[in-house]
Structure formats: structure tokens, C-alpha cells
Amino acid sequence: MLRRILTIAIAVILTVTGLILMEQLLPHISFLIGYNVHSKGLLGYSYIHWLFAILSVMFFSWIGWVITPFIIKYLLKYSEMVASVLAKAPSADIIVSLIGVLVGLILANLIGAPFSRLPIVGSYIPIVLSLVLALTGAKVALHKSKDILGLFYRSRSRENVGDKITESREEPLPEDTVVDVAAMPAELAAGNKLLDTSVIIDGRIADILKTGFLEGNLVVPHFVLDELQRLSDSSDNLKRAKGRRGLDLIQEMQDMFHHVVVVKDIEYDMFQDVDSKLIALARDTGSVIVTNDFNLNKVASIQGIQILNINDLANAMKPVVIPGEEMTAYLLREGKENGQAIAYLQDGTMIVVEGGRKYIGNKIKVAVTSVLQTSAGRMIFAKVARNPM
């Protein structure tokens, strides 16, 4: 059906083009054959005028029906190529590029209007300017996409957090509206827990919240939501999945604990990265940061900010392994050092087995020699037991 419509449209366009060309050529033909084409005839047109009109319609209609299949073939081919390229590009980049093209065309129209009165080249200058400035506008907009999207994020309503998040609840926080966080007394927000991006994407915070071990409000600042939304709009599949997972988790926690989980309109424009904003907010309000980011944990601890690290909690809940204790482990692969092998416990803890290389692919008994435990996780060092099999 689409091909038939395109065929008819192209044939009509060529037919009309033929009539226009005929109108332009008739005066010259009339001069050559000595016949006045403007003489009165049928319906006010001369007979030669009608003859040439019929011939031009027949000729250009025939050309249209002949070349239309080739035009449609390449038109559909290149349209599919353009569609595939646009499908891979992030939606934000497409919107920003269109904004840049629109601004470029407006500038080209304003600049080219005075030059259009010039003889010969005047009519071509606006066309050239439109092409050049449209491409330039698109490229500049892509380079400045973060700034443009930042203006959009700041100008939109802070009460609506998008399709994934319900309206923010104001009642759990001590103040109805927080505009200047630095002016808020620290004791008003003491006991609140600030959630960072990593701990939201991790997802274990929802399970911890269900147990009731966390006190106070769980606050999600709006700049954390902005980062999750940027991740969910990313062209990278992994980042996009993480961002959407984080948004879904916040909505789930709000539905279950709407008096505890709070999305709050708080912004720190003087900082660029989310970690710096989170540390500044915790320092100004006396709140606690909940995270599993090792670097954020260290930086915040240096500045005297209280941290609740989910990984520390998980490590504390793991079974205690005592040096000298024997356990069974499946040796999975080689270690970094010569003769080492790597195994894992069910909770993901890595076991480095000295002298276990020859047992890779087998389940053997190992004796624990030492345990290294940090905020980033736990690592067990062991050696092959006297009776490994």
C-alpha cells in the first residue's frame, strides 16, 4: 500500500513538473513555429497549447511510472538506514540535535534575509547558510548536551519525578519546603539517612528496610534521581538497566514505606558530581550517608561524615572463619601468583588457595591461614589441607 501511494505521488509530481516546463517552453516554441500559443481556442487556450499539455502529461507520467520503482527502492533503503542509526542513538542526543538544528535555521533565516536581495547569488546565500548553520548548531548542541539537559532538568517541576516516581511526600521531613539547606539546623535532620546512587542500584537497602533495622527517614535527594534518570537514558545497555532498576526500587520502597522513604527537592549547583553534593548535604544537615561505594566511604569518613556501608553490614553478617579451620572449596581458576588457585564461597567471598593450582576443577579441603576484611569486601587465604580429597 505504501509503495502504491508513493508511486502515485511521484507520478503526480513529475506530471505537474512537466506542465510547468511546458508553460516555460511554449513561448520559445511559438516563436520558432510562427504560431501564437496565446490565441483563443478551447476553454481560452490554443489547440497547440492543449496538444503540448497532453503530450507533456503523457510523457512525464510514463517517466514517473518507469523510474518510480527505483526511486522508492533507494528511498526506503536509505530511510531504513537512517532509522537504524537513530534507533541506536540516545533519545536525549536526538532531541538536543533537533534543538541545535532549529536554532541554526532561525539564525540562517535572520542572517540570510538581507543578502537575498543581492543579484545572481542572493537567492542561494540563505540556502547555503541554512545548511552550514544547521549542521553547526547540531554539533554545538551535542557538545553542550549536558548543559542543555541540565537547564531542562532544573526548569521542570521538582514535584514530578517522572513516570517511575510518585509525587514526593513532604510530611516526613521537619520542614515543608527546603530551599536553603545550609540554613537548616542540623538537629532537625539528624537521624535522616541519605541514599546514594550505588546503594539504590544495589537493591539490598530494600531488604534491610523491611527488617526495621534502619531508623529515621530515608531521603533520596533530587540530584540522585537526576543521575538515575541520566543512567536510564544512556545508550549503554548496562547503565540503562542499572538506572531503571534504581528508579523501580525507589518507587517500590515508596509504595511500601511511604512515611519513611522521601524524595526531596534539594540541589547543590556549586558542585558538579553527585558524591560532593551528597557529602555537602550530609554535613549541612547532620544526616548519615548510606552507601556501598568504597571511595565515597573513604572521602566522607575523612571529612567527618557518618557512613553506613552496606558492604560492612554484609561482611559483619558473614560466618566467622578462623585461621586453621578447614573447609571444602571448589577450585575454579588460577590465581595471580604461581601455584595459586581461586575459589568462592556461596556468598561470593573469594578464597585464594596456595598450592592449589593442580587441583583446579576439583572440590578439595583447604585450611584457612588468614582473613583480610575491608569495606570493599572480605578475602580468605588458605592452603591445601593435608588430606585434600
C-alpha positions as a Python dict, from the first residue, in 0.01 Angstrom:
ca = {
    (1, 'M'): (0, 0, 0),
    (2, 'L'): (282, 239, 90),
    (3, 'R'): (460, 168, -238),
    (4, 'R'): (142, 236, -438),
    (5, 'I'): (85, 568, -261),
    (6, 'L'): (448, 672, -317),
    (7, 'T'): (424, 570, -684),
    (8, 'I'): (114, 781, -742),
    (9, 'A'): (262, 1078, -552),
    (10, 'I'): (588, 1073, -752),
    (11, 'A'): (398, 1034, -1082),
    (12, 'V'): (176, 1333, -996),
    (13, 'I'): (481, 1543, -900),
    (14, 'L'): (653, 1463, -1231),
    (15, 'T'): (334, 1534, -1426),
    (16, 'V'): (294, 1876, -1265),
    (17, 'T'): (664, 1941, -1329),
    (18, 'G'): (607, 1857, -1696),
    (19, 'L'): (319, 2102, -1722),
    (20, 'I'): (528, 2378, -1564),
    (21, 'L'): (817, 2311, -1803),
    (22, 'M'): (576, 2310, -2096),
    (23, 'E'): (444, 2652, -1992),
    (24, 'Q'): (800, 2782, -1987),
    (25, 'L'): (892, 2630, -2326),
    (26, 'L'): (575, 2718, -2521),
    (27, 'P'): (669, 3084, -2589),
    (28, 'H'): (1001, 2974, -2743),
    (29, 'I'): (828, 2701, -2944),
    (30, 'S'): (567, 2951, -3062),
    (31, 'F'): (842, 3183, -3183),
    (32, 'L'): (1009, 2901, -3379),
    (33, 'I'): (695, 2762, -3549),
    (34, 'G'): (535, 3103, -3601),
    (35, 'Y'): (216, 3019, -3413),
    (36, 'N'): (65, 3229, -3136),
    (37, 'V'): (11, 2993, -2844),
    (38, 'H'): (-190, 3258, -2666),
    (39, 'S'): (-454, 3271, -2937),
    (40, 'K'): (-805, 3186, -2827),
    (41, 'G'): (-924, 2829, -2856),
    (42, 'L'): (-1092, 2562, -2649),
    (43, 'L'): (-1160, 2698, -2299),
    (44, 'G'): (-946, 3001, -2379),
    (45, 'Y'): (-633, 2802, -2476),
    (46, 'S'): (-496, 2747, -2825),
    (47, 'Y'): (-503, 2400, -2978),
    (48, 'I'): (-125, 2372, -2981),
    (49, 'H'): (-132, 2461, -2611),
    (50, 'W'): (-365, 2168, -2547),
    (51, 'L'): (-155, 1939, -2766),
    (52, 'F'): (167, 2012, -2585),
    (53, 'A'): (-9, 1985, -2248),
    (54, 'I'): (-140, 1637, -2333),
    (55, 'L'): (197, 1527, -2470),
    (56, 'S'): (382, 1655, -2162),
    (57, 'V'): (135, 1481, -1926),
    (58, 'M'): (170, 1152, -2115),
    (59, 'F'): (549, 1178, -2135),
    (60, 'F'): (618, 1271, -1777),
    (61, 'S'): (356, 1028, -1644),
    (62, 'W'): (532, 749, -1834),
    (63, 'I'): (869, 860, -1694),
    (64, 'G'): (715, 865, -1347),
    (65, 'W'): (582, 510, -1371),
    (66, 'V'): (919, 389, -1509),
    (67, 'I'): (1160, 546, -1259),
    (68, 'T'): (934, 544, -953),
    (69, 'P'): (1017, 181, -851),
    (70, 'F'): (1388, 269, -847),
    (71, 'I'): (1326, 589, -650),
    (72, 'I'): (1110, 405, -396),
    (73, 'K'): (1366, 125, -362),
    (74, 'Y'): (1651, 359, -270),
    (75, 'L'): (1423, 587, -69),
    (76, 'L'): (1310, 300, 154),
    (77, 'K'): (1665, 164, 174),
    (78, 'Y'): (1813, 490, 300),
    (79, 'S'): (1517, 560, 527),
    (80, 'E'): (1577, 223, 698),
    (81, 'M'): (1946, 308, 737),
    (82, 'V'): (1862, 644, 893),
    (83, 'A'): (1603, 480, 1121),
    (84, 'S'): (1853, 218, 1240),
    (85, 'V'): (2113, 486, 1317),
    (86, 'L'): (1859, 697, 1507),
    (87, 'A'): (1736, 391, 1699),
    (88, 'K'): (2088, 334, 1836),
    (89, 'A'): (2136, 699, 1933),
    (90, 'P'): (2017, 811, 2281),
    (91, 'S'): (1687, 996, 2282),
    (92, 'A'): (1847, 1289, 2465),
    (93, 'D'): (2107, 1334, 2186),
    (94, 'I'): (1837, 1332, 1918),
    (95, 'I'): (1631, 1596, 2099),
    (96, 'V'): (1937, 1814, 2164),
    (97, 'S'): (2045, 1785, 1798),
    (98, 'L'): (1699, 1891, 1678),
    (99, 'I'): (1716, 2193, 1908),
    (100, 'G'): (2056, 2283, 1759),
    (101, 'V'): (1926, 2244, 1401),
    (102, 'L'): (1622, 2462, 1480),
    (103, 'V'): (1839, 2738, 1628),
    (104, 'G'): (2075, 2716, 1329),
    (105, 'L'): (1788, 2751, 1080),
    (106, 'I'): (1647, 3052, 1265),
    (107, 'L'): (1988, 3223, 1261),
    (108, 'A'): (2034, 3138, 891),
    (109, 'N'): (1697, 3296, 810),
    (110, 'L'): (1781, 3612, 1004),
    (111, 'I'): (2130, 3646, 857),
    (112, 'G'): (2039, 3543, 501),
    (113, 'A'): (1737, 3773, 462),
    (114, 'P'): (1943, 4091, 390),
    (115, 'F'): (2169, 3907, 143),
    (116, 'S'): (1878, 3760, -53),
    (117, 'R'): (1839, 4095, -237),
    (118, 'L'): (2181, 4063, -398),
    (119, 'P'): (2177, 3990, -774),
    (120, 'I'): (2254, 3639, -905),
    (121, 'V'): (2390, 3486, -582),
    (122, 'G'): (2134, 3640, -345),
    (123, 'S'): (1883, 3358, -372),
    (124, 'Y'): (2149, 3093, -295),
    (125, 'I'): (2303, 3254, 13),
    (126, 'P'): (2012, 3165, 252),
    (127, 'I'): (2025, 2801, 133),
    (128, 'V'): (2399, 2773, 197),
    (129, 'L'): (2366, 2946, 535),
    (130, 'S'): (2082, 2713, 634),
    (131, 'L'): (2290, 2403, 563),
    (132, 'V'): (2604, 2535, 733),
    (133, 'L'): (2435, 2678, 1043),
    (134, 'A'): (2201, 2377, 1085),
    (135, 'L'): (2499, 2137, 1092),
    (136, 'T'): (2696, 2372, 1315),
    (137, 'G'): (2401, 2407, 1554),
    (138, 'A'): (2360, 2030, 1578),
    (139, 'K'): (2730, 1974, 1655),
    (140, 'V'): (2746, 2253, 1914),
    (141, 'A'): (2429, 2126, 2080),
    (142, 'L'): (2574, 1773, 2104),
    (143, 'H'): (2893, 1907, 2264),
    (144, 'K'): (2686, 2109, 2512),
    (145, 'S'): (2420, 1840, 2565),
    (146, 'K'): (2492, 1809, 2939),
    (147, 'D'): (2443, 2183, 2993),
    (148, 'I'): (2124, 2191, 2783),
    (149, 'L'): (1976, 1889, 2959),
    (150, 'G'): (2081, 2038, 3293),
    (151, 'L'): (1877, 2351, 3215),
    (152, 'F'): (1581, 2130, 3127),
    (153, 'Y'): (1610, 1928, 3448),
    (154, 'R'): (1632, 2240, 3663),
    (155, 'S'): (1342, 2416, 3493),
    (156, 'R'): (1094, 2130, 3513),
    (157, 'S'): (866, 2082, 3813),
    (158, 'R'): (1052, 1929, 4104),
    (159, 'E'): (735, 1773, 4242),
    (160, 'N'): (704, 1538, 3944),
    (161, 'V'): (987, 1286, 3932),
    (162, 'G'): (879, 1129, 3605),
    (163, 'D'): (692, 816, 3507),
    (164, 'K'): (885, 599, 3751),
    (165, 'I'): (847, 801, 4074),
    (166, 'T'): (533, 908, 4261),
    (167, 'E'): (484, 1253, 4399),
    (168, 'S'): (733, 1342, 4669),
    (169, 'R'): (597, 1324, 5024),
    (170, 'E'): (670, 1635, 5224),
    (171, 'E'): (529, 1535, 5562),
    (172, 'P'): (813, 1309, 5693),
    (173, 'L'): (1070, 1593, 5688),
    (174, 'P'): (1066, 1857, 5956),
    (175, 'E'): (1024, 2142, 5707),
    (176, 'D'): (764, 2158, 5432),
    (177, 'T'): (994, 2325, 5183),
    (178, 'V'): (1371, 2304, 5174),
    (179, 'V'): (1527, 2580, 4968),
    (180, 'D'): (1843, 2673, 5158),
    (181, 'V'): (1970, 2352, 5314),
    (182, 'A'): (2270, 2524, 5470),
    (183, 'A'): (2033, 2733, 5679),
    (184, 'M'): (1855, 2427, 5819),
    (185, 'P'): (1953, 2349, 6182),
    (186, 'A'): (2148, 2023, 6200),
    (187, 'E'): (1932, 1878, 6475),
    (188, 'L'): (1620, 1897, 6256),
    (189, 'A'): (1758, 1642, 6009),
    (190, 'A'): (1977, 1438, 6244),
    (191, 'G'): (1877, 1075, 6210),
    (192, 'N'): (1784, 1101, 5842),
    (193, 'K'): (1963, 860, 5607),
    (194, 'L'): (2076, 988, 5266),
    (195, 'L'): (2076, 722, 4994),
    (196, 'D'): (2341, 746, 4723),
    (197, 'T'): (2310, 613, 4368),
    (198, 'S'): (2517, 296, 4421),
    (199, 'V'): (2318, 170, 4719),
    (200, 'I'): (1988, 227, 4537),
    (201, 'I'): (2105, 35, 4230),
    (202, 'D'): (2245, -240, 4458),
    (203, 'G'): (1892, -309, 4587),
    (204, 'R'): (1980, -464, 4924),
    (205, 'I'): (1867, -148, 5103),
    (206, 'A'): (1503, -251, 5042),
    (207, 'D'): (1557, -583, 5222),
    (208, 'I'): (1731, -406, 5512),
    (209, 'L'): (1443, -157, 5533),
    (210, 'K'): (1194, -443, 5561),
    (211, 'T'): (1377, -576, 5868),
    (212, 'G'): (1328, -246, 6055),
    (213, 'F'): (1695, -205, 6149),
    (214, 'L'): (1716, 147, 5998),
    (215, 'E'): (1572, 438, 6196),
    (216, 'G'): (1461, 777, 6069),
    (217, 'N'): (1370, 883, 5717),
    (218, 'L'): (1546, 751, 5407),
    (219, 'V'): (1596, 1063, 5194),
    (220, 'V'): (1663, 1047, 4818),
    (221, 'P'): (1789, 1393, 4707),
    (222, 'H'): (1670, 1509, 4368),
    (223, 'F'): (2024, 1518, 4225),
    (224, 'V'): (2047, 1143, 4290),
    (225, 'L'): (1723, 1098, 4094),
    (226, 'D'): (1870, 1307, 3812),
    (227, 'E'): (2173, 1076, 3795),
    (228, 'L'): (1949, 768, 3788),
    (229, 'Q'): (1745, 923, 3509),
    (230, 'R'): (2061, 1001, 3310),
    (231, 'L'): (2169, 640, 3352),
    (232, 'S'): (1829, 512, 3239),
    (233, 'D'): (1857, 730, 2923),
    (234, 'S'): (2210, 609, 2846),
    (235, 'S'): (2292, 432, 2519),
    (236, 'D'): (2489, 173, 2716),
    (237, 'N'): (2265, -125, 2790),
    (238, 'L'): (2422, -197, 3131),
    (239, 'K'): (2396, 163, 3251),
    (240, 'R'): (2040, 188, 3123),
    (241, 'A'): (1942, -129, 3310),
    (242, 'K'): (2103, 0, 3632),
    (243, 'G'): (1924, 334, 3607),
    (244, 'R'): (1585, 175, 3552),
    (245, 'R'): (1646, -72, 3834),
    (246, 'G'): (1721, 218, 4069),
    (247, 'L'): (1406, 408, 3969),
    (248, 'D'): (1192, 97, 4010),
    (249, 'L'): (1341, 30, 4354),
    (250, 'I'): (1264, 382, 4480),
    (251, 'Q'): (905, 354, 4363),
    (252, 'E'): (876, 12, 4527),
    (253, 'M'): (1012, 139, 4859),
    (254, 'Q'): (784, 445, 4848),
    (255, 'D'): (482, 223, 4789),
    (256, 'M'): (571, 0, 5086),
    (257, 'F'): (711, 266, 5324),
    (258, 'H'): (562, 597, 5207),
    (259, 'H'): (611, 754, 5551),
    (260, 'V'): (980, 661, 5556),
    (261, 'V'): (1119, 691, 5202),
    (262, 'V'): (1122, 1056, 5095),
    (263, 'V'): (1214, 1216, 4762),
    (264, 'K'): (1330, 1568, 4844),
    (265, 'D'): (1390, 1870, 4622),
    (266, 'I'): (1744, 1960, 4728),
    (267, 'E'): (2015, 2090, 4497),
    (268, 'Y'): (2379, 2199, 4525),
    (269, 'D'): (2462, 2378, 4199),
    (270, 'M'): (2810, 2473, 4319),
    (271, 'F'): (2920, 2107, 4288),
    (272, 'Q'): (2934, 1900, 3970),
    (273, 'D'): (2947, 1538, 4088),
    (274, 'V'): (2680, 1365, 4295),
    (275, 'D'): (2922, 1244, 4567),
    (276, 'S'): (3030, 1601, 4650),
    (277, 'K'): (2667, 1715, 4668),
    (278, 'L'): (2580, 1423, 4893),
    (279, 'I'): (2870, 1496, 5131),
    (280, 'A'): (2780, 1866, 5146),
    (281, 'L'): (2415, 1784, 5220),
    (282, 'A'): (2512, 1537, 5495),
    (283, 'R'): (2749, 1792, 5650),
    (284, 'D'): (2489, 2073, 5642),
    (285, 'T'): (2203, 1866, 5781),
    (286, 'G'): (2387, 1626, 6010),
    (287, 'S'): (2244, 1330, 5819),
    (288, 'V'): (2404, 989, 5763),
    (289, 'I'): (2502, 863, 5417),
    (290, 'V'): (2403, 508, 5327),
    (291, 'T'): (2628, 369, 5053),
    (292, 'N'): (2831, 75, 4928),
    (293, 'D'): (3075, 293, 4732),
    (294, 'F'): (3425, 238, 4872),
    (295, 'N'): (3563, 574, 4751),
    (296, 'L'): (3266, 772, 4884),
    (297, 'N'): (3306, 588, 5213),
    (298, 'K'): (3669, 698, 5246),
    (299, 'V'): (3618, 1060, 5135),
    (300, 'A'): (3317, 1111, 5364),
    (301, 'S'): (3494, 950, 5661),
    (302, 'I'): (3793, 1184, 5615),
    (303, 'Q'): (3554, 1482, 5634),
    (304, 'G'): (3388, 1350, 5947),
    (305, 'I'): (3063, 1239, 5783),
    (306, 'Q'): (2898, 934, 5937),
    (307, 'I'): (2867, 647, 5688),
    (308, 'L'): (2658, 332, 5687),
    (309, 'N'): (2824, 98, 5440),
    (310, 'I'): (2605, -189, 5317),
    (311, 'N'): (2915, -395, 5242),
    (312, 'D'): (3033, -356, 5604),
    (313, 'L'): (2695, -484, 5721),
    (314, 'A'): (2710, -779, 5481),
    (315, 'N'): (3064, -864, 5595),
    (316, 'A'): (2958, -848, 5959),
    (317, 'M'): (2678, -1096, 5891),
    (318, 'K'): (2904, -1350, 5720),
    (319, 'P'): (3006, -1660, 5914),
    (320, 'V'): (3329, -1616, 6107),
    (321, 'V'): (3622, -1804, 5957),
    (322, 'I'): (3904, -1886, 6199),
    (323, 'P'): (4265, -1943, 6083),
    (324, 'G'): (4339, -2316, 6098),
    (325, 'E'): (3980, -2411, 6023),
    (326, 'E'): (3926, -2649, 5733),
    (327, 'M'): (3656, -2609, 5470),
    (328, 'T'): (3559, -2757, 5137),
    (329, 'A'): (3602, -2542, 4829),
    (330, 'Y'): (3570, -2589, 4454),
    (331, 'L'): (3882, -2451, 4282),
    (332, 'L'): (3760, -2256, 3985),
    (333, 'R'): (4059, -2090, 3817),
    (334, 'E'): (4425, -1988, 3850),
    (335, 'G'): (4535, -1709, 4083),
    (336, 'K'): (4773, -1421, 4012),
    (337, 'E'): (5075, -1581, 4179),
    (338, 'N'): (5242, -1902, 4069),
    (339, 'G'): (5069, -2212, 4208),
    (340, 'Q'): (4764, -2025, 4339),
    (341, 'A'): (4403, -2120, 4270),
    (342, 'I'): (4082, -1925, 4328),
    (343, 'A'): (3760, -2050, 4485),
    (344, 'Y'): (3445, -1874, 4610),
    (345, 'L'): (3207, -1924, 4898),
    (346, 'Q'): (2831, -1921, 4836),
    (347, 'D'): (2812, -1555, 4946),
    (348, 'G'): (3075, -1457, 4689),
    (349, 'T'): (3376, -1434, 4923),
    (350, 'M'): (3698, -1508, 4736),
    (351, 'I'): (3932, -1781, 4864),
    (352, 'V'): (4296, -1771, 4750),
    (353, 'V'): (4444, -2121, 4785),
    (354, 'E'): (4824, -2154, 4790),
    (355, 'G'): (4947, -2461, 4604),
    (356, 'G'): (4602, -2539, 4469),
    (357, 'R'): (4674, -2493, 4100),
    (358, 'K'): (4696, -2866, 4025),
    (359, 'Y'): (4353, -2920, 4185),
    (360, 'I'): (4168, -2670, 3962),
    (361, 'G'): (3833, -2816, 3860),
    (362, 'N'): (3804, -3027, 4175),
    (363, 'K'): (3642, -2986, 4514),
    (364, 'I'): (3904, -3022, 4790),
    (365, 'K'): (3959, -2944, 5156),
    (366, 'V'): (4158, -2631, 5236),
    (367, 'A'): (4292, -2492, 5564),
    (368, 'V'): (4240, -2123, 5636),
    (369, 'T'): (4564, -1932, 5703),
    (370, 'S'): (4437, -1571, 5730),
    (371, 'V'): (4139, -1347, 5660),
    (372, 'L'): (4156, -997, 5512),
    (373, 'Q'): (3842, -791, 5573),
    (374, 'T'): (3783, -436, 5441),
    (375, 'S'): (3490, -216, 5345),
    (376, 'A'): (3533, -336, 4988),
    (377, 'G'): (3476, -699, 5092),
    (378, 'R'): (3645, -997, 5250),
    (379, 'M'): (3919, -1226, 5118),
    (380, 'I'): (4022, -1559, 5268),
    (381, 'F'): (4375, -1700, 5225),
    (382, 'A'): (4412, -2074, 5259),
    (383, 'K'): (4638, -2365, 5169),
    (384, 'V'): (4568, -2720, 5059),
    (385, 'A'): (4481, -2943, 5356),
    (386, 'R'): (4691, -3249, 5439),
    (387, 'N'): (4417, -3475, 5304),
    (388, 'P'): (4265, -3262, 5031),
    (389, 'M'): (4038, -3515, 4863),
}
